[in-house]
Amino acid sequence: MSYQHYQYYGIDPALVERVKFKLKNPQVKERIKMLLQGVTKADLQNRAKVTRLIGLAAGIFGEKLTGSQTNQILEFILSQKIDPSNTFHLIKLWSMFR
């Protein structure tokens, strides 16, 4: 599995920093965990489902994403081939956003 840094996809580091900061709020973190509960690898390879998740997450974070930003995040997520049940995948993602 080859992970590429989110900046390669044109995702703004300032956006990532704002989201990381907002995730420190326990209520926001819990809402995101609930949103992602039960999400599968197949879900994270489905363009429509990922686009919907991005929109819902942006709402939870209070971030207004442009169509371009949504597409950049979508392409990043699809390319990572994330398997939420694989601890190694989650550790790699975690290290990317530390």
Backbone as a ProteinNet text record, in pm:
[ID]
protein_1_A
[PRIMARY]
MSYQHYQYYGIDPALVERVKFKLKNPQVKERIKMLLQGVTKADLQNRAKVTRLIGLAAGIFGEKLTGSQTNQILEFILSQKIDPSNTFHLIKLWSMFR
[TERTIARY]
85.7	0	89.5	65.3	148	65	108.6	39.6	110.9	35	92.4	37.3	121.8	85.5	-33	-119.2	-239.7	-208.2	-92.6	-58.7	-38.6	-1.1	14.2	-117.4	-228.5	-361.6	-413.5	-331.8	-370.3	-453.4	-460	-537.1	-459.1	-525.9	-464.4	-422.3	-292.5	-247.5	-320.7	-362.3	-436.2	-570.7	-635.9	-761.7	-736.9	-631.1	-598.2	-571.7	-498.6	-469.9	-597.6	-688.8	-816.4	-895.9	-900.5	-975.6	-911.3	-778	-709.7	-741	-742.4	-773.9	-916.7	-1009.6	-1150.5	-1173.9	-1092.5	-1106.4	-1065.2	-998.2	-962.2	-1083.7	-1191.5	-1315.7	-1385.7	-1406.2	-1463.7	-1599.7	-1682.7	-1814.4	-1800.5	-1710.9	-1687.8	-1629	-1531.6	-1467.4	-1570.2	-1659.4	-1761.1	-1857.4	-1895.1	-1985	-1918.1	-1788.7	-1715.2	-1704.5	-1675.1	-1668.3	-1800.8	-1911.3	-2043.7	-2069.3	-2026.7	-2043.5	-1970.4	-1851.7	-1767.8	-1789	-1869.5	-1895.8	-1958.6	-1899.4	-1954	-1911.6	-1829.6	-1782.1	-1683	-1697.4	-1613	-1515.7	-1423.4	-1329.5	-1405.3	-1508.7	-1590	-1657.1	-1705.7	-1766.8	-1666.3	-1540.7	-1437.5	-1379.5	-1431.8	-1395.5	-1514.6	-1625.5	-1746.5	-1753.5	-1740.4	-1734.7	-1854.1	-1973.3	-2093.3	-2094.4	-2059.8	-2059.7	-1952.8	-1833.8	-1725.2	-1760.9	-1818.9	-1859.5	-1961.3	-2054.7	-2154.8	-2087.9	-1995	-1923.6	-1844.3	-1780.8	-1704	-1797.1	-1911.9	-2008.5	-2059.2	-2091.7	-2140.8	-2031.6	-1908.9	-1797.4	-1770.1	-1774	-1751.7	-1855.5	-1979.1	-2083.9	-2055.1	-2009.5	-1975.4	-1860.8	-1763.5	-1648.3	-1679.1	-1793.7	-1826.1	-1738.7	-1693.8	-1608.7	-1691.9	-1681.5	-1746.7	-1644	-1666.1	-1572.8	-1621.6	-1528.8	-1563.2	-1571.5	-1627.2	-1632.6	-1493.1	-1399.5	-1260.6	-1200	-1223.6	-1170.3	-1231.7	-1361.1	-1428.2	-1367.7	-1343.8	-1287.1	-1144.8	-1065.1	-928.5	-930.3	-1017.2	-1028.3	-1079.4	-1177.5	-1231.8	-1121.2	-1043.5	-936.2	-831.9	-801.4	-705.3	-756.4	-881.2	-937.7	-942.5	-990.2	-998.8	-861.3	-761.2	-627.5	-559.8	-599.3	-535.9	-580.4	-693.2	-747.6	-752.3	-813.7	-818.1	-909.7	-858.2	-939.7	-952	-1067.8	-1082.6	-1067.3	-1074.3	-1057.2	-911	-822.6	-681.3	-605.9	-557.3	-488.5	-368.8	-296.1	-179.5	-220.1	-330.9	-379.4	-408.4	-472.5	-510.1	-387	-287.1	-162.7	-91.6	-86.3	-22.6	-94.1	-226.9	-302.4	-277.9	-279.2	-257.5	-122.6	-19.7	114.7	121.6	41	40.3	-12.5	-100.8	-167	-123.4	-15.3	32	85.8
-117.5	0	122.6	212.3	331.3	452.3	517.7	636.5	758.4	852.5	978.5	1088.3	1184.4	1293.2	1371.7	1418	1489.2	1613.1	1676.1	1796	1764.3	1641.9	1598.6	1616.1	1605.4	1617	1760.8	1852.7	1993.2	2033.4	1946.4	1977.6	2080	2187.5	2299.3	2257.5	2272.9	2239.6	2319.2	2441.1	2521.3	2455.3	2397.9	2325.7	2205.6	2131.7	2013.9	2055.2	2164.2	2211	2253.8	2320.6	2360.5	2237.7	2137.3	2015	1942.5	1933.1	1868.4	1939.8	2073	2150.4	2123.1	2122.4	2100	1959.2	1863.2	1725.1	1712.6	1813.8	1811.6	1837.4	1888.3	1909.2	1773	1722.8	1588.6	1570.1	1674.5	1661.1	1644.4	1721.3	1710.9	1573.4	1532.1	1402.2	1288.9	1296.5	1192.6	1189.9	1306.8	1312.6	1252.8	1278.3	1221.9	1070.7	1023.9	878.9	812.6	875.9	820	817.7	922.4	929.2	814.1	782.2	681.3	539.8	525.7	393.1	302.5	186.7	90.1	112.2	214.2	239	128.6	74.9	-35.8	9.9	-79.2	-51.5	-26.1	-104.6	-86.2	51.5	94.7	227.7	336.1	316.9	417.6	411	321.7	317.7	356.6	393.4	431.7	584.9	641.1	787.1	858.1	806.4	871.5	869.8	755.5	745	834	836.3	918.3	1067	1105.3	1244.9	1284.6	1195.2	1221.5	1234.4	1143.5	1148.6	1278.6	1321	1445.9	1563.2	1566.5	1673.8	1674.4	1556.6	1546.9	1586.4	1540.3	1574.5	1724.8	1784	1928.5	2004.2	1956.4	2018.7	2008.8	1892.9	1872.9	1967.2	1981.8	2067.9	2216.1	2246.3	2385.2	2443.2	2359.1	2402	2406.6	2515.2	2527.2	2487.7	2374.3	2326.9	2365.7	2405.4	2430.2	2295.5	2295.9	2173.1	2118.3	2208	2168.5	2102.1	2160.9	2102.7	1965	1953.4	1824.8	1720.6	1758.7	1665.1	1625.6	1719	1687.9	1586.8	1609.2	1518	1382.4	1382.3	1257.9	1176.9	1240.2	1169.4	1116.3	1193.3	1148.7	1022.7	1025.7	911.9	787.7	803.2	688.4	628.2	713.7	663.9	589.8	619	554	409.2	372.4	236.6	193.7	278.9	260.5	144.3	59.2	-47.8	-17.1	34.3	72.8	-42.8	-165.8	-279.4	-323.2	-258.4	-292.8	-190.3	-233.6	-143.5	-76.5	-149.1	-92.1	27.5	17.3	128.4	250.4	227.7	337.8	404.1	324	378.9	464.1	415.6	491.9	625.5	623.6	748	841.9	786.4	866.4	937.3	864.4	923.7	1033.1	1022.9	1122.1	1257.2	1254	1377.4	1423.1	1371.1	1411.2	1550.3
0	0	0	-93.5	-99.4	-58.6	47.2	96.1	40.9	-10.4	-54.5	34.2	60.1	148.5	92.1	179.8	136.8	53.7	76	-0.5	-148.5	-180.2	-318.5	-394.6	-322.6	-383.4	-382.3	-334.8	-333.7	-213.4	-113.2	7.4	89.7	124.6	196.1	337.5	370.2	506.3	614.2	583.9	682.9	715.5	614.9	636.5	726.9	698.4	779.8	924.9	944.5	1080.4	1153.2	1082.8	1145.5	1187.7	1100.8	1131.3	1250	1250.6	1363	1493.8	1489.7	1609.8	1655.9	1561.4	1595.6	1649.1	1605.5	1655.3	1802.2	1855.6	1997.6	2085.9	2026.1	2098.6	2110	2232.7	2250.3	2182	2178.2	2114.5	1963.5	1904.2	1759.6	1727.4	1807	1785.2	1793.7	1889.7	1907.2	1788.4	1738	1621.6	1497.9	1480.4	1366.3	1383.1	1504.6	1529	1497.1	1535.1	1506.5	1356	1285.8	1140.8	1071.4	1121.6	1056	1108.6	1210.9	1268	1162.5	1141.8	1047.3	902.9	876.8	740.4	702.9	582.1	536.6	428.8	394.8	286.7	156.6	131.8	10.4	10.7	126.1	136.8	99.3	143.1	119.7	-21.4	-103.8	-245.7	-333.3	-269.7	-340.8	-346.4	-467.6	-484.4	-421.2	-443	-390.1	-237.4	-178.5	-31.9	29.2	-31.8	22	9.5	-102.4	-120.7	-14	13.6	117.9	255	286.2	414.8	428.4	320.1	322.9	355	289.8	314.2	457	508	645.9	746	721	809.8	805.6	687.4	674.8	757.6	756.7	836.9	985.8	1028.9	1170.3	1209.6	1120.6	1148.2	1128.7	1065.5	1037.3	927.6	836.1	724.6	597.1	524.4	394.3	288.8	222.9	121.3	-17.4	-101.4	-241	-311.8	-431.9	-510.7	-536.3	-559.1	-583.4	-459.2	-342	-218.3	-192.6	-213.5	-194.2	-287.4	-411.5	-507.8	-470.2	-420.5	-377.8	-263.8	-167.5	-53	-99.6	-189.9	-245.1	-312.7	-399.4	-470.2	-372.5	-269.5	-167.9	-98.4	-53.3	20.1	-69.1	-192.4	-283	-310.1	-328.6	-364	-248.9	-125.5	-10.2	7.7	-51.8	-38.4	109.3	188.8	334.1	370.8	457.1	515.3	664.4	708.4	849	947.5	899.9	990.5	998.1	922.4	921.9	1006.6	1121.2	1213.9	1148.5	1063.2	995.7	910.1	838.7	756.1	844.2	956.6	1044.7	1106.4	1141.6	1196.5	1091.9	967.4	859.5	838.8	838.7	823.5	940.1	1060.1	1180.2	1172	1131.5	1124	1017.1	913.8	806.4	856.6	955.3	999.4	1137.3	1190.4	1323.8	1323.9
[MASK]
++++++++++++++++++++++++++++++++++++++++++++++++++++++++++++++++++++++++++++++++++++++++++++++++++

